[in-house]
Amino acid sequence: MVKLMVSAMPSSLPSRRWFILTVLSGLFLFSASILAQQDTVVPQTALSPCSTVSVVSREPLVAGTGISASPDGRWLALYVHTNRGGEVTLRPREGGELRRIELTPPALLPGVTWRVLDAVFSPGSNLLAVRSLGAISIVDVAAGKTLYQIEFDSERGLYPGRLSLTDDTLAVIFWPAESYLADVQTTKGVELRFYE
């Protein structure tokens, strides 16, 4: 944000000040319109360490679609909530068959709509952890099938929330029912669980 120090300027310069502001505003709007027209090229700047990049393909997606890329660059996971429920699709980058992952909605409180929140690949790209409202599903990427699902712990009254995934360990934070949306501040303690 730019602040003008009006009190420091002589009173004989208000028209010059407005002229400069008008010119600067015009330049800003002109450069913004040029950049909007060049959405296929990201120019190199003094701060960018890479050469110029350009868009190589485009495709339409359902509004609200999230994306996660595997560390090895071979897979994309697309996730979205539609009127049919949460949908996760594994897409090979080099062509091949799309794999739609079947997820089982967990039991949720009345009036709460189930949806997919996030998807994270393991460092070796062999597993995909899908975090949905009230459940975490671990998917075998090569087979395109769910290996297991972690849901509500009825004994302790905790819901699975945010997670971290390595090639052999899954760490999950569990929230109480009052904040199981995973983004709501809790007044009770949370619990961290490790799975191997």
Salt bridges, closest charged atoms under 4 A:
ASP39 OD2 - ARG58 NH2 3.41
GLU59 OE2 - ARG91 NH1 2.97
ASP72 OD2 - ARG74 NH1 3.83
GLU87 OE2 - ARG84 NH2 2.64
GLU87 OE1 - ARG100 NH1 3.18
ASP153 OD2 - ARG193 NH2 2.61
ASP183 OD1 - ARG162 NH2 2.09
GLU191 OE1 - ARG156 NH1 2.68
GLU191 OE2 - ARG193 NE 2.45
